[in-house]
């Protein structure tokens, strides 16, 4: 299924780009070029991560095993998707009305940011619900009520969900920028120092705000910052930072959303080009945005299960519910028989290089 998601994203985004270019209109052509560039990048990414897919599939299968013990675990996702669909319907009406404002592009951009944050909160509410159910099963062997966990996520943990929805995407985006700076720093001493400084700052901030915190927020009711610190400290004690940094779950969820959005673009663009050709580019972009966000909400369940598998293992590795998947992986890494290549989400391989001291003599050499 992971292979299917990776290559479906490549094919669907490529098909959407070619379709938009075929309309031979400047806005649709520009949007189509963006889709084609992304499809090429996703294809290269699928080839690059191919050696890591085996471990990713093992963790995904193992982490989803407890789902079968809770027959109603998917119900919060269905309710959230329904609420999200109604909210997006109202949001589309707001976008149409924003055309009559004084500065339509600025208003529409603000509405897009608002929708992105709102749907991220919805996704994290589902994340917290599933995390509490699965985490209590791993840590205490409890069969928790999904409905009670959902109510708890909507009340006690809602503040942490809102805070995390605001900071986690921002932190992860800035980490990608820091990685790009390290790739482009060249031989210039000033750029080298700036790139290493930015990376070290983002590495420090990541410990105080990361997506792994939702497990401890759900299980213990901790605050977002404290849960982030405690969870990362657990990973550090178990020497799991390399494995966690190279986890592909977030990338798989992201690509699934892009694949769904591309399918929406193909359907909507073909219809709009026949009915309202001048609005093909704008409506296609809107359809992609809505399709991507709805799919991201639906992918909260597997994402939460994988997070619980890592975080609960780090808290109690001797739990009988865990097999030797992570332990064997750690052994292979320590003995040098396996090399962890991180995803762009968490660029750990630059951390070691940032610890080396830059000297003028090395630059001269």
N, C-alpha and C positions, 0 to 999 in steps of 0.2 A: 504493500500500500504506500510506503514511503517513496519507493521508486516511481510509482504511478503519480503521486502528487508532484514530485520534482519535474518529471517530463511533461505532465499535463500542463503545468504552469508555463513551461517553455513553449509548448505548442499553442495553447490558448492565447497567450500574450502575443506570440508571433502572428497568429491568425487575426487577432484584433488589430494589430498594427498594419498588416497588409490590407485589410478591409478598409480601414480609415484612409489609407493612402490612395486606394482605388477611387475614392470619391473626388479626387483631384481638386480639393478646396484647400487653401492655405491653412486655416485652423485645424481641419481634420488631418491634413498631411503632417503638420507639426506634432500633433498628438500621436499619430501613427508612428512617426520616427521614434518618439519616446518609448512606445510599447515595444518596438523592434529592438531598440538598444537594451531595454530591460530583459527581453527574451534571450538575447545573446548572453547577457550577464548571468541569468538564471541557468542557462545551459552549461556555461563554464563552471558555475558553482556546483551543479549536479555531478559533473565530472570530478571536480576537486574533492568533494566530500565522499566520493564512492567508497574509499577504504574505511570510512567510519560508519557506514550505514548498518553494518552487521551489529555492532554494539548498540546503536540507536534503536534498531528494531527489537533487540533483546530487552532493553529497558522499557520500551513502550509496551510490549506484550506483557511483561511481568507487572508493570505498574497498573495495567488495566484489569488485571485479574480480580481485584476486590470489587469492581463495579458490578459484577454479576450477583454479588451478595446483597445488593441494595436495589430492589426493583424500581424504586421511584427516584433514583438518583438523577435522572435526566429531566424530571419535571421542572425544577427551577430554570433549566435552560429553555424549555418550551415557553414558560411564562415570561421569561425575560425577552425572548425573541418576539413574542406577541406584543409586549409593551414597546419594544424597540421599533417594531414595524409601525405601530400607531404613532409613535413620537416622530419617526422619520417622515411619515405622511404629512404631519403638521409642519415639520421643518421644511419640506419641499414647498408648501404654500407660503411659508415665510420667505424663502428664497425668491419665489415669484414676485412677492410684494416688495422685496428689497430693490427690484429693478427701478422702482419709482422714487427711490431715495436720492439724496444729493450726491453721495459718493457710492454708487452701487458696488464696485469691486471691493472696497474696504468693508462694507457691511456684509457682503457675501463671504469674504474671507473670515470675518469674525464669527459668522454663523457656522462656517465649516469647523473652526476650532472648537466652538461650543458643542457641536454634534460629536466631534471626535472624543472630547473629554467625557461627555455624557454616556456614550456607548462604551467607553473604557471603564467607567464606573459600573455599568451594567455587567460587563464581562467580569470585573473583579468581584462583584457580588456573587456571581455564580462560582467564581474561583474560590472565594472564601467558604461558600456553602459546601462544595465538594471537598475542599481541603480539610474542613473540620470533620466531615464524615469519615474520610479515608485516614486522616491522621489519628483520630481516636481509635480507629480499628487497628492500626499498626501499633500504636503506643500502649493502648489499654485493652485491646481486644473487645471493644464495645460496638454494639449494633445501634448506632445513633439514629435518631429520627431526622430524616432529611427536611421535613417541614419545620421542625424546631431550629435546625441549623440555618435554614433559609431566613427565618424570622430573626435570628441572632445576627446574621450578616446584614440584614436590612435595618437593624437598629443599633446594636452595640458596636459592631465593626464597620458601620457605614462611613464614619469619619476617616478611618484608616484607608478604606477603599477609595474615598475621594482624594485623599492626600497622595496615596500611591499612584492613582491614575494621572495625577498632575506631574509628579516628579520622575517616576520610573521611565516613561517614554522619553522625557527630556534628557535624563542622564544617559540612557542608552544611545540616543542620537548624538550626544556630545562625545561619547566614547568612540563612536564611529568616526567622528571628525578628528579626534585625537589620533586614531590609528592612521587616518589618511595623511595627517601631518607627518607622522613618522615615516610613511612610505615616500613622501615627497620632499623630505628634509634636505637631501643631497649632501654635499660636502661643506656647505656653509656653516661656520661655527655658530652664528647667531640663530639660524633656523634650527640647527640641531639642538641647541639649548632650549629654544622655545617649544619644540616638539616634545622633548623629554619632560619638560616642565608641565605642559598640558596633560601629557599622559599620566604623570604621577599624581596630578591633582584629580583627574577623573578616577584613577584607581582608588584614591582615598575617599572620594565622594561615594563611589559605588558601595563601599562597605557600610555606609549609613543610609543607603536607599537602593534596594534591589528587589527583583520580582520574587526571590525566594522567601522573602519575609512573610508572605501571605499564609504560609503554613503555620508559623508560630502565632501570627495574629489570630487565625481561626482556632487553633488548639488551646492557646493560653490567654487570649484576649490582650496581648501586649500591644503597645503603640507601634507605629510603623517604623520609626527610627530604631527603637530598641530591638524590635524583632529582626530588622536587617542586620544589626550588629551581632546579635546572638546566633543567628543562622550562619552567618559567614564565619564566626568563630568556631562553630561546630565543624564546618567544612575544613577549616585550618587544622583543627586538632586531629581529624581523621585523614589529613593529607589528601583531601578530595578536591582541592582547588582546580587542578588541571582537568579532572573529569568534568566538574561542574562548568568550568569555563568553556569547554568544548562541546557542551550539550547542544543538540540541534533542534530541540523541541520548539523553541521560539521561532527559529527559521522555518520549520515545517508549518507552523501555524500561520506565519506571515505569508508564505508562498501559497498556502491553501486559500487565504483571503484574496490574494492577487489573482489566482486561477478563477475563483468565483466571480470576482469583479470583471475579469476579461470576458467571461461568458456573458455577463450582463451587457458589456459593451457591444459584443457581436450581435446580440438580439436587438438591443435598443437602437444601435446605429443603423442597422438594416431597415428597421421600421421608420425611424425618424427621417432618414434620407429619402424615403418615399413620400412621407406626409409633410414634413417641415424641414426641407434641406438646409436653410440658413442656421438652424439650431442643432445641427447634428453633433458638432464638437462639444458644445456646452452640455447637452443632455447626455452624451456618451460619458463625459467626465463625471457628471453627477451620478449616473448609473453605476459606474465603477466604484465610486466612493461609497455609495449605499451598499452595494453587493459585498465589498470588502469588509465593511464594518459589521454587517449582519453575520458574515461567516466567522469573523473574529470572536463574536459572542458565542457562536456554536462550538468553537474549538476550545472553550474554557475548560471543558471536562477533561480531555486528555492532557492538557497543559497542567491542570491542578494535580492530576494523578501522578504525573512524572515528578512534579515538584515535591509532592509528599513522599514519593519513593526515595528520592535523594536526601531530603531533610530528615526524615524519620530514620533512615539508615544511619546517617551521621550521628543522630542522637542515641541510637541503640543498635550498633552493628550486630550484636549477638541475638537479636530477635529471631525467633524460629520462622517468622513469616518471610524473611529475606533469604535468598539463596546466595551463591558465591559469585554472582555476576560482577558486582562492583569490586569485591575482594580480589578476584582473578584479574580484573582490569588493572587495579592498583599494582598488583604483583608484576604484571607485564611491563608497566611503565617504569617501576623501580629497577627492574633487571635490564632495562634497555631493549626489550624485545618488542615494544610497541611505542610509537611516537604519537603524542597528542598534538594535533594541529588545530588550533582554536578557530572558531568561526569569527566573522567580523564583529559579532556582538560583544565579545570579550577578548580583546587582543592581549593575551597573557605573554606571548613570545616576545613582545616589546618591553615587558617589565624587566627581564633580565638584561636586555641591552641597555636600558635606561640607567642601570646601576653602574655601568662602566663609566670611568672618568674620561672626558674628552680632553685631550692634550694637544697643544699646538704642534708638537713634533709629529704626532700621528697624522695631523692634517697636512703637514709639509711633506711627509713621506707619501 
